[in-house]
Amino acid sequence: MGAGKPDGVPSVTRPGDRLLITGSQGSGKSRAAAEDIAAIRVPMTVWWTVPTLDKAAEQAAEYNRLRQPDSMPAIVVRGRGADDPDNPGKRMCPRYKAAERAAKAKVNVRKDICGSCPFRVGCSYLKQEENIAGMNGSGLFVMAREYLFTPCPAPSPDVFIGDESVIPTQF
């Protein structure tokens, strides 16, 4: 990681416990984590990273099966270029390629592009941001591990779970 931390990576310099749990595949680590998160009754932000968005959707569904009415809500956080689950064949952002190029050039996409975008009214990425804002900083945010290395629309985590691996596959 060099001299500094990559954009989007939350600071881990705050005091707090760190816990590493290892075990063989299929031993129930993810289910146990979902059960423990479902038991949380205080407002907090939990990030759960997994290798893929398909795995994120699977993990969020498992959590939602386990949660109680007073458990935290969960959302799968998708990037601009991700497939839109509500609109098959479309992406979360209709202009995701332009947004990705701008982000690589260090442009604040949300501030400098989204506000004047002709597709902003039907943009699923902006709708996701509204849904996240409506969670008032509390909930389970399940996402692909790449969000550790790029700006994320979810609030900074109080608890972080890195499931399977936190090593990025590409940049």
N, C-alpha and C positions, 0 to 999 in steps of 0.2 A: 504494500500500500504506500510505500514511499514516505515522504516527510509529512504529508497531511492525509486526511481521510477523504475518500471519494465523495462527490456531491450526493446528497440524499442519505448518507449513512448517519444514523443518529449517534450522538455522543454516548460512549460507554464509560465515561470517566466519573459518572456519578457513583457515590457509594451504594452498594447493594450486593446481595448475594448472587453468585453465579453457580449454576448447577449443570453438570453434563451427565446425561443419562444415555447409556449405550445398551444395546441388546440386539439380538438377531431380528431379521425381518419377520414380521408377523407375530412378534411377541406381545403386542398390545400397548406399545409406548404411545402411539398416536391416540388410541381410544382413551387411555388413562389421562392423557393431557386434555382431551376434549371433555371428559367427565369433570376434571378439576376446574377447567375454565367455566363450565356450566354451573358449578357450585359457587362461583364468585358473586357476591351480592353488594359490592361497593363499586362506584363508578371508576373505571380505569380503561386504559387503552392496551389491548393485547395485539401484537403483531405475530402472525404465524406464517412463516415462509416455507414453501415446499418447492420441489423442482419444476413443476409445470402448472399452468392454469387449470388443466383437467384435474390434476391432483388437488388443487385449491378448491375447486367446485366439489369434489368428492369429500374433502375434509370438512368443508362448511356444511354439507348435507349431513354428515355424521354428527357434527356438533348440534345442528338443528334438531336431529332426532333425539338427542340427549338432553337438550336444554329444557328448563322449566319456564313458566310464564314470567318469572322475575329474573331470569338469567339475562345476561347481556345479549344484545342483538349481534348478528354476524353479517358480514358482507365480504364477497370476493372482490378484491381490488384488481381491476383490469387496466392495462395500459392503453394508450390511444390506438395502437395498431392491433389490439386484440380483437378477435371475433366478438361481435355484439350478440349476447345470448338471447336478447329480445327481438333482434332483427336478423334472422339467418341470412348469411351471404354478405353482410355489411360489417364494417369495423366500428369500434367505439367512437372514433373520430373520423369524419368523412375526409379530412385533410391530414391524416396521420403522417404521410410521407413528408409533407412540407413542415409539419410540426417537429418531426424527428430531426430534419436537417437544421431547423432553427435552433432546437435544443442543443445540438452538437456544436453550434456556433455560439453557444452561451446566451442565447436570446431567452428572455422570460416568456415562454409560449403563452402561458395563461394571461399574463398582463398585456403583452404586445401583439398577440395574434387573436386569441379567442374572442375578445371584446368586440372586434370588428368583423369577425368571420360571418359570411352570409349563411352558414349552416349551423350557427350556434343554437338556434331555437330547437332543432331536433337532434342535437348532438348528445349521444349517449354517454360520452366521457364527462361532459358538463353535468348531465343528469346524475351521474355517479358522484361527482363532487357535491352536488346538492344533497344527495342521500347521506353522504359521509358527514356533511355539516349538520344535518338533521339528527345525527347520533350524538351531538353535543360532546364530542371528545371521549365517549365511552363506548366500548364495544370490542368485538373480535374482528380483526381485519386479516383475512387470509389472502395470501398473494404469492406469486412466483418469486423465487429468491432474487431475481434480478433487481427487484425494488430496493434491495440493500445498497445498490450501487447507482441508482438513479433517483431523482426527486419523486417523492411519493405523495399522493393527495391525502393519505391517512395521517392523523395526528401522530406525533412522536410517541413511541411506545413506553408504557410503564413496565410491561413484561414482554419479552421477546422469546419466541420459540423458533428455532431453526431446525426444521424437520428434514431428515435425510442428509442434506448437505447445504452449506451456505457458500460454496465455491461457485462463482459464475461460470457459465459455459461459453459466453461470448460477450463482447462489448461493442 
